[in-house]
Structure formats: C-alpha cells, structure tokens
Amino acid sequence: MKKVFAFLLVALLLSALAVPVFAVSLGDGSDALHAAFLDGTNSKGHDYVYFSPVKGGGDTTRYPLFIWLHGAGSGKNPRDQIMWYDIVNFASDEYQAKFSEGGCFVFAPRDPGVAMSSWEANDTSTLKNTIDEFIAANSGHIDMDRIYISGYSTGGSMVWNMATAYPNFFAAVIPASALLQPSTSSMQLLKDVSVWIFCCDKDPYPTSGTTSAKPVFNALKSITNRPEGVRLTTFSQAVLPDWSKKHENGAVAWDCEHYTWMSLTNDMHMYDGSVYAYQTTVDAAGNTIQFPADGGFISWLTAQHRTTQQSDSGGAKKNVFAIIFGYIRSFFIRTFSTIRGFFTFSR
C-alpha cells in the first residue's frame, strides 16, 4: 500500500512539475499573466491571442473553450483585446483550477475591421470561421459541448449576434454592457442555451443599460428550458475591483458605469475578496444568487453544457476523482510557483 501511495505521490509531483512552462499565479502580476497568452493567426490573416491549458503531449483531456470579444477601440493593435481587461486572470493557476477539468482554453480574437475596431453584425461568419479554425488546430483537446462566448460593449452586442446566428453551437453566452440588444422574439432561439446578462442602471452606452436589457431577460425567462442557467446581474453603480472609479493612470473613469466586465473577469469578487459591489444577481427561476467566497462566475460557467440541461444552480455532475486530483494538483502547482518566485526574487 505504501508503494502505491508513493507512486501516486510521485505521479502528482511530476504532473505538477510538468506545468510551469506556462503556469502563472495571480500574484505573479499582470505582465506574467499577459505573457501566458500566445499569438495566432487564421488562414485569412486575422490575428488572435489564446491561452492553452494542455499539459503536454500526454494530455488527452478535452477542455472547455471560453471566447472573449473586446469592446470598441480595444482591438486597434495586436493584443489590445487583452490589454484593457482583466480577462488575463483566466490564465492564472487559481482561475484555471476552478474549472472541473482543471483548465480551460481562453480565446480572444481581434475584430478584423478598421476604424473603431468595433464588431459589426456582418462579422458573424468571419468570426465563426476563426473559431472553427482554432478548434481544428486544437483537435482532441476542446470539448465541443462546452463552448462559451462572452464580450463587452460592442463585443457584448456581437455575443448576441453570434448566439442567435449559431444557437446550437454555444453552451453559454454572456453579454456584458451590450451596446445593442437583440429582439425579444429572437430569444426563442436560445431557449436551450444558458445566458448571463450583465448591465448597469447608470450605463451611458446606452443610457440606462438595465432598462434595455431587462426586456430581453424577461423574454428569455418566460421560455427557457434552463431557468437556473439563465441569469441577470444589474449594478446600481459600477466601480473597479479596488473600489475606485479610476483608470490605472489615475484619471477618473467617467464612463465606469459601463465597465460591467470587471465583475465577471474577477469571478464576481473585489480585489479584497468581498463579493462584487453594488450588484444584484437573479436567475430565471426567481432565485437571488449569493456568491460564496470561493466561487462566482466560473463555478456557474464550468457547469454549463450544450447537451445537458441544468437540474440545479450548482451545475452538472462531476467526476469525484477528477475533482480531488485537481485540488491536489493545484496545491503542488501553487507550491512550485511559490518556490520559483522565491528563487527568482533571491537572484
């Protein structure tokens, strides 16, 4: 028995030590998180950045795919689409460990247009082709039943465009501060899709974002087959995760009320660990959602499957061994990251 335990321990250690090629902690800082994203280009020359959770050639796990669409003006230059958002958090050991498989692909394409670098409704087929090529390039590693798409502002509008254009492709769609809302009648297309809408009462784009988003939520609420998988988060006001309303350069972010992306990219928590401020989240079943200290957006996201309706707010059934292995593996990854950081600092 001791030999078996020793073998498992060595296997876990080797598994953890195989990861640091890209393993990075939130504590390593923004530059390290950005560096974890790789650059790619599709067959038509449209660039994107992505994070891969694949742990080497022996990894046969199929991971979910999370697609992030930037807002207007945030795609003028390569990698801009992750420069202005905390979406890089998703590449961290801490966030990756929250997914039931122990990881998730993160894919952030850049709008192929010019001018304001703003997604347009006629970009749907182009974007779908880029996504399909990325999936083909990672064949065998992506779970086709767990493809999620989220975006902010014009990216949020594009989320709606993609969802209604390809309703059988996505397991979950998450528009944040969508500049344009879809017709309520088009919600019939999404009755088997999980949807989480983010909006703010004081959003200047458009004026009173909550007012424009609620009719869509109500329409979906009345017909969805996933009442616990459909949510609406409204903000009475919006602040940065450090409780301020300032950009990194110190200037007052007068349009901060539009920044609802900050909540989902920080897993519904502030930097100090408290639940994200000034928000109320409800689902289509009429429940008010309370977020635990160790869970939020990702715990909901990882439970959404294209072919599985959710029977409870906690989500789909999970393999117990996979969960235990994930926690143990996460412990070794974080321990190694701490040791690595110590020796880096020592140098």
N, C-alpha and C positions, 0 to 999 in steps of 0.2 A: 504493500500500500504506500509505503514511504517513497518507493521508487516511482510509482505512478504520479504521486503528488509532486515529486521533484521534477519529473518530466514535464508535467503541465506548467509548473512554475517557470522552467527554462523556456518553454514554448511561448508563454506570455511575455517574458522578458525579450525574447528575440523578436516577437511581433511588435512590441513597443519600440525596440531599438531600430527596427526597420523603417519607422515612420519619420524620424527627424529630418529627412530630406526636405520636407515641406511643413513639418509640424511647427506650429507657432501659437503662442498663448496671447490672450488679450493684453497681458502685462508686458509683452514684448514691444508693444507700441504700434502706431499707425503705419510706419514705414515697413515694418516686418509683415504686417497683415497685407499691405498692398503688394509686397514682393511675392506673396504666396499665390497671387493671380498670374496666370500665364497668358500670353498673347496668341491669338489665332486669326485666321482669315478664311473666308469661304471661297468657293470656286469663282465667284464674281468679284472678288477683291474687297468685300465688306468685312471690316475687322470687328473683333470682339475680344473680351478677356474672359477667363474662366478659372475656376478652382476645381481640381480633381481630388476626390477622396480615395482613389485607388491606391492600395498599399503594395504595389509591385506586381510583377508578372504572375505570382501565385494567387493573387486575389481574384476570386470568382464571384464576389458579391455584386448584386445589382442594387445600385443606389438610386434614390430619388433625384430628380433634376429640378432645381429652383432657378427660374428665369427672372432677371431683373431688368426693367426698362426705365431708363433715365428720363428726366423732365426736359423741358425746352431749354436750349442753350447749354445743356450739360453733356453734349456729345460733339462739340466742335472739334476737339482734338482727341487722338487715341488715348484711351484710358481715362478720359474725363468722366466717363459714366460711373466710375467708382471713386473718383477723387472727392466728390462733394457729398457723398452719402456714407453712412455707417454700415453699408452692405458688406464691407470688408470684414466686419465682425463674424460673418458666416464662415470665414476661412479659419477661424480660431479653433484650437483644440476643444475649448469649452462649448462652443456652439455646435461643432461637428458631433461631439459626444452626445448631444441631446437627441439626435436622430436615431430611430430604432435600429438602424443598421450600423450605427457608429459613424455615419458620414453622409454627405450629400454633395452632388455636383452643384456649383453655382455658375451660372452663365449670364454674362452681361453684354449683349450686342450693342453696337452703336448705330444710331439712325443713319441710313445711307444717304439721306438728303443733305441739303446745304442750308445756308441762311441761319435760321434759329436752331438748327439741328432738332427739329420738332417732329415727332412721329405724326404721320398722316394716315387717314383711313385706308388709302390705297397701298399702304406699305405691308398689308397683311400677308400677301402671298410671298413677298420678298423675305419678310421675317420668318415665315413658316419654313421657307426653303433653307434659310440659315440654320434654324433649329434642327431641321431634319438632317442636314449635313453634319452637324455637331454630334447628333445621336449616332449616325452611321460611323463616324470616326471613333466613337467610344462604344461600339457594338459589343454587347455582352456585359456591359457594366452599368447600364441605365435601366431602371425599372419603368417600363412604358405605362404602367398603371399608376405611377406616382410622379407625374409631371405637373409642376406648379408654375404659375406665372403671376408676377406682381410688378407694379410700376407706379410712378409718382407723377402727378400733374398731367402733362400730355402723355407721359408714359402710362398713367392710370387710364386715360381715355383709350390708349392703344390696347391695354389689357382687356377692356370691354370689347373692342373691335375683334381681337383675336379669339376671345371666348365665344362670341356669337358667330364668328366665321367658322370656328372649329370646335364646336361644343362637345364632341366626343373624344377630343384629344387630351383635355386637361382634367386633372383630378381636383384642382382648386385654383381659383382666380382671386387675386387680392388687389383691387384698385385703391390707391391712396390719393386723396385730393384730386380725383379725376376732373380734368378741366371740362369735359363734356360727358354727360350721362347718356346711356342707351335708352331706347324707348322701353316703356314698361311692358309692352306686348312682346318684346324680344326676350323677356325673362323666361318665357315658355321653353326656350331652347336650353335653358340652364337648370331645369328642374332636377337633374341628376348630378349637378356639379356643386361642390362646396364653394361658397363665396364669402369673403370677409371684406366689408367696405369700411374705409377709414375716411372721416370727414370732420370739419371744424365749423362751429357756429359762426365764427367771425372770418372765415376764409374770404380774402378779397378776390380770389380767382376760382370759380365765380363768386360773386357776392353771396354770402351765407351758403357755404357748401353743404351744410347739413340739410337745408331746405330742399336743395336739388337732389340730394342723394336718398333721402327718406322714401320718396315715392317708388324708387327702384327697389329698395329693400322691402317695402310693403308688398310690391307686386310679386317679388320672389318668395316672400314669406308665405303668401297665400297658395302657392303651387308647388313649392319644393318638396322633394322626397327625402331631403336631408335637413330637417329642422334644426338638429343640433350642430350641423356642419355649416350653417349659414349664420353669419354674424354682422353686426353693425357697431362700429366704435365711433362715438361722437365726442368731440372735445369742446368744452365751454370756452377754453382758450388753449393755445399751444405754447410750449416752452421747450428749450433744448434740454437734453437729459441731465445737464448740470444745474437746472432750474433757472437759467438765464434766457435772455432773448437776444443774444449777441452772436455774431459770426466769430470764427476763430481769430480774425484780425481785430476784434474788439468793437467793430461797428454795430450799431443797433440793427437787428434784423426786423425791419418794419413789416415785412411780409411773413414773419414767423408763423402766423396763424395758418399758413398754407403748408407748413412743414410736418404734416402728419406721418410722413415716412419715418421720422425719428423714433416713433414708438415701436413699430414692427421690427426695425433693424436693430433695436436694443432689447428685443424679446419682451416688450411691454413693461420694462423696468427702467428707472432712472439710474444714473451712474452710482448713486449711493445705495442701490439695492432695493429701494422702495418701489412700489407699484407706480407705473407711469401716471403722471399728474393730470388732473382735470379731465379725465376720460370716464365715459360710461360705456360698457360693452354689453350688448344683449344678443341673444340668438333668436332664431325664427320660432322656437318653441316657447318663447316668452321668459326665458331664464336670464337673470343678470349674472354676468360672468365675473367671478372673483379670481384674480391671478395669484397663485402661490409663489413663494419666494424663489422656487427653483424651476418655474415654468411659466410659459406665456404663449407667445406666437408660435414658437417652434413645436411645442407639445401638441398644439392643435394641428399644425401643418403636417407633422410626421404621421398623424393618424388618418389623413385623407387619402383614400384610394379611389381610383376611377371606377373600379368594378365592385366596390364594397360600400354599401350604404352604412352610415354610422348608427350604431344602436345606442350609443351613449356619448356624453361630452368628452369622455376620456379617450375615445377613439378605438382603433382596430386592435384585435388581439395580437400579442407579441410572443415571440419565442423566448421563454424564460431564460434558457441558457444563453441566448444571444444578448439579453439584457445584462445578465451577470457578467458575461465576458466583456461586454462593452464598458461596464463600470470599472472592472479590474484593469482593463487595457488603458482606459482613460487615466487611471491613477498612475500607471507606470509612465505614460506619456508626459503627464504633468510633472512627475518626479524627475524624469530625464530633462525636461525643459528647464526646471529649476536648477539642476546641476549644471546644465550647459550655460545658463545665464550667469551662474556664479563664476565659472572659469572664464567666461567672456569678460565679465567685469574685472576679474583678477588680472587679466592681461592688460 
